[in-house]
Amino acid sequence: MTAPIGPVEFLLLGFEGNRFNGAIAPALGELVGNGLVRLLDVAIVIKDADGEAAILEMQELPEDVADAVKALAGEVRGLMSEADLMDVADNLEPQTTVAALLVEHIWATRFADAVRDAGGELLVSERIPGDLVDQARATLTAVAQLTEGN
């Protein structure tokens, strides 16, 4: 029997102008190294200026990028199919590269186990973009400042 898995999230990180260079690897490596996430699968998808799409294999990546990706990759690979990745590519603008990641949120596993052990279940999970939270906080701050002025 395999160990229970925590919540898994599909992340698609876009880089216009095909400027992906692996600079995100150290930050992702820190998350993996600290046991907060596990990288279950990773793929790089590129669409060139002519609109031709390709899924890049490790040997097609610059050496430093390939080394960083290999160091971060978990035991499970191949969860994203070629068909899934080509669907992603179909929606890309020309001259765009994406890093497609499947990330397990290890930090949430213990909490998820506690919820299940207590007879509970997850009913809703929704990611709220940081910029929306920032806007809401700015609005609340502005309202509070107006209220204090009265």
HUVEN-V158520 format. One line per field, one symbol per residue. phi: phi as a letter, one per 30 degrees, with the letter a starting at -180 (. if undefined). psi: psi as a letter, one per 40 degrees, with the letter a starting at -180 (. if undefined). A space follows every 10 residues. Layout:
phi=???
psi=???
This chain:
phi=.dddcdecbc cbccbdihcd biddeddddd ddddidbbdd abbccbbddd idcacddedc deeddddddd dcddddbidc deddddddde cddeibbbcc bcbcdeecdd ddddddddic bdcbbbdcee dddedddddd dddddddddd
psi=hiiiiahhhh hhhihiefeh eeeedddddd dddefdihhd iiihhihade ehiihhidee iidddddddd ddhadhiedh iddddddddd eiiifiiihh ihhhgddedd dddddddeei ihdhhhhhid dddddddddd dddddddde.
